[in-house]
Amino acid sequence: MGQSEGAARRGRLRPIGRHLNLLDRLLNPRKLLDLVMRRSGVTTPQFRIFQDGAELHPGRYIHPSVTRRGQAIPMADMHRVGALMREGCTMVLDEVDFFDPAMEATCRALQWWARELVQVNAYLTTQDASGFKLHWDDHDVVIVQLAGRKSWEVRGSSRKAPMYRDSAPNSEPSDEIVWQGAMEPGDVMHIPRGFWHQATRDDQGDGYSLHATFGIVKRVGVNWLAWLADQARTKELFRYDLDRWNSPGQWDGQQRLLADAVAEMATKLTPQDFLDARERERLAARHVPATGLFGKPAAVVCVTDFEPVIEQRRDTVDVLAAGKKLTFTGKVYPALALLLSGHPVDIVGAAEKTGLDVEQLAEILLKEELCTELTPALSSAYTGLVTTGTS
């Protein structure tokens, strides 16, 4: 959805069309409830239930499961959850990518595309329940309707570029209605940061709606300034005390030196430098490090939060990712490009395709935590969603 009503009308919905089977692969209501049921410790604020636009106390659907050793582990009470679903409610599970391999792979693909961190939350609404009241998010969201129907109202922004931590509140909704309508399975909507919106099923009757919201938190100028402040720690000038008790002339002199140094840094260390450094220095994503204890892996996949940078030199190839710089001989570039493509790679097949020792390269990338072994669970995340790197 664009920044104007005209743009919103032109691009508000982009149906997935003939790829509707992908929706069930991503998530469906039964799979979501199964995730909630089988995960201990899933409680507020990650798992929440709303009725009539208000959040219910977790005591209504979370109870401690006591082990034989007397340990109390918070668990979702599925009987109570089911009863609330029959009455009509909205169930929210944040960070579904933390639990589900398919959503993890989807978020990683979006991160490589957007070059920003992405998190996905799931919203399951039953009967004629309403969702959140009119609100705005401090980040862009891409909403994918997975099942059922839900009615939406989207309004324009009432404050330019609002932030979570801001200099002024943003509590008055805009009167400008940008779009109203119902989303159906396969519909996709983009709501920019600061646009007010709400969704409900109170006009849909019996049934349910499931949608996934992919949150994309873009960097702003304040983030660049904070990064500059961190870079300033390397300069001796910025580590000196601010001598407020100096003479006026000395105080003015220190201020001029600092101001000049800030201007010089802002010229040399651009916002693009900040964004590039952020991608290269982002540490390894959450995964199980390969140890070799269980045999050699048959397939691997790159799991860095951002796409690795591969730089070809005259006789070498540099890989920058996960806070590391790895240098390889230039002839292995085809295998490196394959292994770091983000697609699952069969090691034997890749070796036959490139004529290179892919197994040795994979071992290095596993050790450096740029890749991980393609386990059955992780493999299932890609099945039917992407092609393999050797196809």
C-alpha positions, 0 to 999 in steps of 0.5 A, a space after each residue: 500500500 502506497 503513501 497516498 490514497 491513489 497508490 493504495 487503491 492501485 496496489 492494495 491487494 496482490 493475489 497469490 492466485 494459482 499458488 494458493 497451495 503455498 498458503 497451507 504450506 506456510 501455515 494453517 489453523 491446525 498447524 498453529 494450534 499444534 505449535 501452541 500445544 506442543 511448546 512449553 513456556 509459550 505465554 505472554 507476551 508471545 502468546 495472547 488471546 483477545 476478546 472484544 478488542 481487549 487482551 484476556 488475562 493469561 490465567 484464562 488460558 495458560 496453566 502450569 503443568 507440574 512435572 513428577 519432580 514438582 517443576 511448574 512449566 507454563 503451558 497453554 490449556 488447550 481445553 480453555 483455548 478451544 472454548 474461547 475459540 468457539 465463543 469467538 476470539 483472536 489468538 496471536 502468536 508472535 515470532 512464529 519463525 522461532 518455532 516453525 521451519 517453513 516460517 523461518 525459511 520464509 523470513 530469511 528469504 524476505 530478509 535477504 530481499 529487503 535487507 532488513 530483519 523480518 519477524 512474522 506473527 500469526 493471527 487466528 480469529 474465530 466467529 464474529 470476533 473483533 481484532 485489535 482496536 485502531 492502532 499503528 505499527 512502528 514498522 512496515 508490515 506485509 499481511 498475507 491472508 492464509 485462510 478465511 476472510 477478514 475485514 480491514 480499515 486502513 487510515 493514513 498516518 497522523 504523524 510523519 515517520 513515527 517511531 516507537 521511541 519518539 519525541 512526541 506521542 502519536 495517539 490521534 488517529 487519522 481521519 483519512 480512510 485509505 482503504 476498506 474491504 475484506 481480505 481473502 486467501 491469497 491476498 497480500 497487503 502492505 501497510 507502511 509504518 505509521 498508517 492506522 489500521 484495524 481488522 475484524 470479523 464482526 461482519 463475517 458471521 461464523 467461521 474463522 480467519 488466519 493471516 500472517 503479518 511479516 514485520 519489516 523494521 527499516 533503519 532510520 537516521 537515528 540508527 545511523 547516528 547511534 552507530 556513529 556514536 559507537 564509532 566515535 569511541 575509537 577516537 581519543 577526542 571523544 573519550 575525554 571528559 567534558 570539562 564544564 569547569 574550564 574557562 569560557 574560551 577553553 570550553 568553546 574550543 573543546 566544543 568546536 573540536 568535537 563539532 568538527 570531528 562529528 562533521 568529519 565522521 558524518 562525511 566519511 561514514 555514510 548511512 550506506 556504510 552503516 547499512 553495509 556494516 550492519 549486514 556484514 557484522 550481524 552474528 550467526 543466526 540461530 541454528 544447531 552448529 554442526 559438530 561431526 558427531 553424527 556423521 557427515 552431512 549430505 546437504 547444507 543450506 546457508 542460514 545467515 540473516 543477510 545474504 553473504 557478500 562474495 567478492 571476487 579478486 584476481 586470484 581469490 574470493 572473499 566472503 563477508 558474513 556473520 562478522 567474519 571475512 573468509 578468503 578462498 582460492 578463486 577457482 572455488 567461486 562456483 561452489 561458493 556461490 552455490 553453497 551460499 545461495 540460500 537454497 538447499 544444496 546436495 553436496 554430492 550433486 554440487 560436486 558433480 556439477 562444479 567438479 570441485 571439492 564441495 564437501 571440504 568447502 561445506 565443512 568450512 562454511 559449517 564450522 564458520 556457521 554460515 551454513 548448517 546441516 539440512 536436517 529433515 525438519 529444515 528440509 521440509 521448510 523448503 519442500 514445495 516452496 523453493 527449488 534446490 540449489 542443484 536443480 
